[in-house]
Amino acid sequence: MSIEADTRVVVPLTAILPNGKSKPRVSARVLKAIDAIVWNGASRSEAAHTAGLKEDSLYRAMRLPHVIDALRQEFENRRTSEPFRAYARQITLAETSSSDDVKERANRWIAGCDGLAPVTKVAIQAQVSHSFDGIGFAPRTINAEPDNEADEP
């Protein structure tokens, strides 16, 4: 999921601490790697490649306290962003609603967000042609004359 840059708070490259000293700088490349990790689900090596960093450089940067703070802030921004909250509400509806119709619509919405095709109605039309020509019997002769022995007392 990618969110426009102007809709979320971006970690400042430098900040002034209460004692007047400047906080250590988070480089634009490290911020780009953090963005790839948090918003796109990239691994550390993928994020390093995306940001134009070596993997070990990103590893060392991710161990610095101010970079960890930037990563936590970005995860907090994602967790509290409106699209994520809407997604979480739909999951809650799909799991806890007493209406089957609401559950079905919420699951369809979730499937669409996750890149799965939303559930659609399936209509099957089957045409069966079967013929029956009757039952065939071997011809036999039937004697229609009354039986004389049955008439005697």
C-alpha positions, 0 to 999 in steps of 0.5 A: 500500500502506498500513501501520498507523501503529503498525507503523512508526517515525515520525520525531519532530517534534523531536530532541535533538542530541548537543550539546544543541541541538534539531533543526529540527522537521518539521511534521505536515503535511509528515510527512503529505505524506511519508507520502503520497509514500512509502506511497501513491506520490503525486506532490508536488502530490497529497501537498501537496493530501492534507496541506493544503499549497500545492505550493510550500510542500511543495517548499521544505520538501522541500529542507531537510536535516532533511526530506530525512532524514525522507523517507530514513528513511521510504523505509528503513522501507518498504524494510525493512517485512515486506510489502515484503520478502514481495513481494520474496521472491515476485518472486524466486521467480517469476523464479528457481524451478526449479519451474513450479508455484512460479513459477505460484503466486508470479505468481498472488500477485503479480497479486493484490497488484498489483490484478490478478485472480489467474489462475484455471483456464479450462474451455471446454465446446463442443458441436458439432452437425453433421449429414451427410445423405450424398452425393447422386448422380444416378441412373443405370442399371447394365447387369448383363448380362455382356458377350458380347464379353469371353467370346470367345477 
